[in-house]
Amino acid sequence: MNEGFILIHRKLLENAVSFKPNYLSLWVILLLKANHQDNETIINNKKTIIKRGSFITSISKLAERLSLSTGTVSYILDYFISEKMIEKV
């Protein structure tokens, strides 16, 4: 379900991400895709719970959504990981 809204704090404007359009676009997409509550799905024929704040996607899907190369998306995600903004499992 893709309904509802998210709150974004104005302090984001002070973050280095806000000065790099590709970083900001990807960051907002990640925020919008994150589950607002735990959800169940089936992966490899097993029921799996996708926790609140998490979601399943691929670098290629994110790249396609943002019209960026997979290399660029991967590079930006590595930055987010190094800054502890996200965790990749």
DRENLUM-291714 format. One line per field, with one value per residue: residue number from 1; x, y, z of N, C-alpha, C, O in turn. Coordinates in Angstrom, 3 decimals. Layout:
% DRENLUM-291714
seq (NUM ...)
nxx (X ...)
nyy (Y ...)
nzz (Z ...)
caxx (X ...)
cayy (Y ...)
cazz (Z ...)
cxx (X ...)
cyy (Y ...)
czz (Z ...)
oxx (X ...)
oyy (Y ...)
ozz (Z ...)
% end
This chain:
% DRENLUM-291714
seq (1 2 3 4 5 6 7 8 9 10 11 12 13 14 15 16 17 18 19 20 21 22 23 24 25 26 27 28 29 30 31 32 33 34 35 36 37 38 39 40 41 42 43 44 45 46 47 48 49 50 51 52 53 54 55 56 57 58 59 60 61 62 63 64 65 66 67 68 69 70 71 72 73 74 75 76 77 78 79 80 81 82 83 84 85 86 87 88 89)
nxx (0.841 0.684 0.098 -0.505 1.710 4.961 7.031 9.341 12.087 13.057 15.714 17.070 17.821 20.224 21.933 24.581 23.641 21.485 22.569 23.320 21.759 21.206 21.772 19.940 17.505 17.578 17.657 15.129 13.464 14.165 13.212 10.464 9.845 10.245 8.843 6.059 5.124 5.573 5.622 4.459 5.862 6.512 9.465 11.631 9.918 9.312 7.744 8.413 9.240 9.192 10.641 9.487 10.502 12.139 12.701 12.415 14.364 16.177 19.391 19.313 16.576 16.195 17.930 16.707 14.275 15.171 16.454 19.238 22.608 23.443 25.860 26.176 24.042 24.807 27.199 26.233 24.616 26.625 27.812 25.689 25.618 28.177 27.870 26.121 23.420 21.799 21.292 22.473 21.388)
nyy (-1.169 2.121 4.549 7.528 9.654 11.143 12.666 15.222 16.641 20.053 20.368 18.779 20.380 21.399 19.333 17.715 16.153 17.508 19.275 17.950 16.910 14.228 12.617 13.605 13.031 10.210 9.700 10.648 8.903 6.493 7.020 7.242 4.665 3.046 0.799 1.614 0.097 -3.241 -5.768 -8.698 -11.038 -13.403 -15.083 -17.041 -19.214 -18.999 -17.503 -14.182 -11.471 -8.116 -5.539 -2.546 0.505 -0.694 -2.154 -4.025 -4.009 -3.392 -2.386 -1.907 -1.439 0.925 2.588 2.649 3.886 6.446 7.270 6.922 5.612 2.224 2.124 4.736 4.867 2.824 3.916 6.194 4.943 3.638 5.850 6.683 4.473 4.637 6.961 6.130 6.387 4.573 0.992 -1.826 -4.980)
nzz (0.000 -0.947 0.470 2.396 4.267 4.818 7.280 6.921 8.330 8.576 9.028 7.308 5.224 6.056 5.851 4.064 1.979 0.879 -0.891 -3.105 -5.806 -6.854 -4.645 -2.774 -4.072 -4.159 -1.399 -0.559 -1.989 -0.722 1.867 1.338 0.441 2.628 5.004 7.038 9.022 10.351 7.860 6.199 3.908 1.270 0.789 -1.014 -0.570 2.117 4.894 5.583 7.651 7.002 8.473 10.160 8.735 6.944 3.673 0.610 -2.238 -5.281 -6.520 -9.227 -9.680 -8.191 -9.598 -12.119 -11.448 -10.773 -13.014 -13.173 -13.337 -12.375 -11.101 -10.102 -8.265 -6.512 -5.544 -4.190 -2.273 -0.848 0.344 2.026 3.732 4.902 6.350 8.199 7.676 6.489 6.554 4.872 4.019)
caxx (0.000 1.486 -0.715 -0.016 2.707 6.103 7.459 10.758 12.494 13.742 17.149 17.627 18.424 21.581 22.714 25.304 22.806 20.568 23.304 23.628 20.420 21.037 21.764 18.667 16.435 17.635 17.300 13.674 12.882 14.351 12.269 9.100 9.668 10.365 7.597 5.675 4.850 6.053 4.811 4.850 5.958 7.080 10.742 12.138 8.888 9.228 7.168 9.447 8.724 9.983 10.440 9.204 11.710 12.885 12.003 13.215 14.480 17.485 20.072 18.833 15.240 16.375 18.563 15.675 13.312 15.780 17.165 20.672 23.280 23.539 27.101 25.910 23.191 25.645 28.138 25.481 24.243 27.836 27.941 24.665 26.059 29.337 27.365 25.155 22.075 21.079 21.983 22.148 21.507)
cayy (0.000 3.337 5.671 8.211 10.697 11.100 13.974 15.493 17.767 21.110 20.235 18.133 21.436 21.636 18.130 17.750 15.475 18.448 20.051 17.054 16.476 12.777 12.088 13.983 12.259 8.829 9.712 10.791 7.638 5.507 7.358 6.943 3.230 2.339 0.377 2.342 -0.936 -4.542 -6.416 -10.063 -11.408 -14.735 -15.075 -18.411 -20.091 -18.847 -16.245 -13.288 -10.183 -6.938 -4.661 -1.120 1.234 -1.494 -2.560 -4.836 -3.470 -3.676 -1.203 -1.651 -0.823 2.306 3.296 2.864 4.866 7.774 7.481 6.990 4.332 1.397 2.527 5.967 4.512 2.063 4.883 7.015 4.062 3.452 7.064 6.611 3.451 5.150 7.998 5.448 6.834 3.351 -0.287 -2.692 -6.366)
cazz (0.000 -1.075 0.900 3.573 4.105 5.717 7.750 6.686 9.152 7.837 9.267 6.127 4.406 6.549 5.584 2.789 0.982 0.232 -1.890 -4.227 -6.239 -6.953 -3.278 -2.160 -4.728 -3.675 0.019 -0.443 -2.450 0.347 2.943 0.906 0.267 3.909 5.639 8.250 10.016 9.912 6.832 5.869 2.508 1.094 0.082 -1.089 -0.021 3.572 5.346 6.097 8.122 6.628 9.626 10.021 8.358 5.968 2.463 -0.301 -3.594 -5.866 -7.037 -10.592 -9.609 -7.760 -10.710 -13.140 -10.904 -10.733 -14.282 -12.881 -13.565 -11.175 -10.444 -9.349 -7.122 -5.594 -4.965 -3.234 -1.163 -0.042 1.167 3.079 4.685 5.646 7.263 9.064 7.353 6.167 6.663 3.738 4.451)
cxx (0.890 0.656 -0.054 1.053 3.870 6.401 8.949 11.106 13.269 15.263 17.840 18.313 19.850 22.501 23.357 24.496 21.948 21.250 23.661 22.312 20.228 20.976 20.408 17.506 16.414 17.217 15.781 12.976 12.997 13.379 10.840 8.829 9.683 8.981 7.306 5.264 5.408 5.076 5.340 4.910 6.531 8.339 11.306 11.223 8.831 8.617 8.279 8.794 9.709 9.652 10.098 10.523 12.552 12.047 12.959 13.188 15.812 18.092 19.557 17.434 15.331 16.962 17.541 14.694 13.853 16.504 18.655 21.291 23.309 24.811 26.916 25.081 24.005 26.612 27.442 25.066 25.445 28.084 26.944 25.051 27.202 28.933 26.333 23.728 21.184 21.946 21.535 22.398 21.436)
cyy (1.238 4.559 6.345 9.226 10.431 12.532 14.113 16.757 18.780 21.042 19.509 19.159 21.752 20.451 18.235 17.111 16.473 19.284 19.221 16.433 14.962 12.121 12.374 13.189 10.822 8.753 9.774 9.511 6.574 5.769 6.960 5.450 2.457 2.020 1.242 1.382 -2.258 -5.122 -7.810 -10.227 -12.817 -14.607 -16.482 -19.397 -20.080 -17.493 -15.426 -11.987 -9.095 -5.883 -3.225 -0.407 0.517 -1.700 -3.372 -4.175 -3.919 -2.361 -0.881 -1.020 0.640 3.147 3.620 3.949 6.285 8.146 7.738 5.639 3.545 1.746 3.762 5.667 3.760 2.976 5.725 6.169 3.798 4.659 7.010 5.592 3.986 6.224 7.445 5.970 5.641 2.148 -1.123 -4.128 -7.296)
czz (0.000 -0.722 2.084 3.244 5.040 6.145 7.487 7.467 8.310 7.998 8.105 5.226 4.826 6.270 4.202 1.658 0.214 -0.844 -3.130 -4.698 -6.324 -5.577 -2.626 -2.765 -4.224 -2.215 0.198 -0.918 -1.363 1.501 2.577 0.777 1.591 4.488 6.864 9.362 9.480 8.881 6.582 4.361 2.435 0.244 0.145 -0.372 1.503 3.901 6.008 6.531 7.710 7.677 9.230 9.719 7.322 4.718 1.607 -1.673 -4.156 -6.357 -8.435 -10.597 -9.170 -8.894 -11.798 -12.698 -10.983 -12.027 -14.049 -13.221 -12.254 -10.394 -9.586 -8.110 -6.079 -4.842 -3.887 -2.026 -0.260 0.856 2.328 4.153 5.534 6.653 8.250 8.894 7.020 6.522 5.476 4.183 3.275)
oxx (1.758 0.529 0.854 1.259 3.779 6.058 9.727 10.489 14.046 16.003 19.055 19.282 20.613 23.716 22.756 24.653 21.712 20.569 24.237 21.801 19.186 20.214 19.809 16.625 15.355 16.493 15.216 11.997 12.043 12.793 10.104 7.697 9.184 8.074 8.212 5.077 5.683 3.860 6.533 4.118 6.986 8.297 11.445 11.684 8.358 8.927 8.993 7.904 10.896 8.523 10.385 11.539 13.564 10.842 14.165 12.128 16.497 17.393 19.384 17.146 14.631 16.537 17.516 14.329 13.098 17.099 19.249 20.584 23.212 24.829 27.436 25.385 23.894 26.814 27.993 25.155 25.301 28.517 27.310 24.835 27.203 29.578 25.747 22.940 19.973 23.149 20.358 23.483 21.519)
oyy (1.380 5.489 5.787 9.598 9.599 13.485 13.212 17.806 18.401 21.600 19.616 18.832 22.314 20.557 18.778 17.491 16.295 19.939 19.741 15.519 14.458 11.177 11.496 12.728 10.284 7.835 9.041 9.083 5.838 4.833 6.415 5.010 1.334 2.853 1.561 1.795 -2.375 -4.982 -8.070 -9.636 -13.357 -14.092 -17.054 -20.293 -21.037 -16.480 -15.919 -11.470 -9.153 -5.400 -2.772 -0.674 1.048 -1.451 -3.398 -3.828 -4.746 -1.372 0.287 -0.161 1.496 4.280 4.730 4.823 7.226 9.219 8.639 4.643 4.117 1.671 3.835 6.160 4.039 2.817 5.942 6.627 3.740 4.508 7.261 5.825 3.813 6.379 8.191 5.992 5.681 2.264 -1.126 -4.457 -8.513)
ozz (0.862 -1.518 2.701 2.089 5.943 5.446 7.801 7.281 7.435 7.188 7.941 4.541 4.040 6.435 3.275 0.498 -0.981 -1.634 -4.086 -4.051 -5.907 -5.369 -2.005 -2.040 -3.902 -1.830 1.010 -0.307 -1.108 2.044 3.398 0.982 1.657 4.466 7.634 10.507 8.286 9.016 6.736 3.627 3.444 -0.873 1.226 0.336 2.115 3.275 6.881 5.855 8.030 7.755 8.122 10.360 6.866 4.710 1.854 -2.194 -3.554 -6.576 -8.783 -11.431 -9.710 -9.119 -12.329 -13.484 -11.229 -12.121 -14.641 -13.374 -11.168 -9.165 -8.473 -7.024 -4.885 -3.638 -2.808 -0.887 0.961 1.998 3.477 5.343 6.753 7.691 9.034 9.840 7.235 6.755 5.117 4.663 3.444)
% end
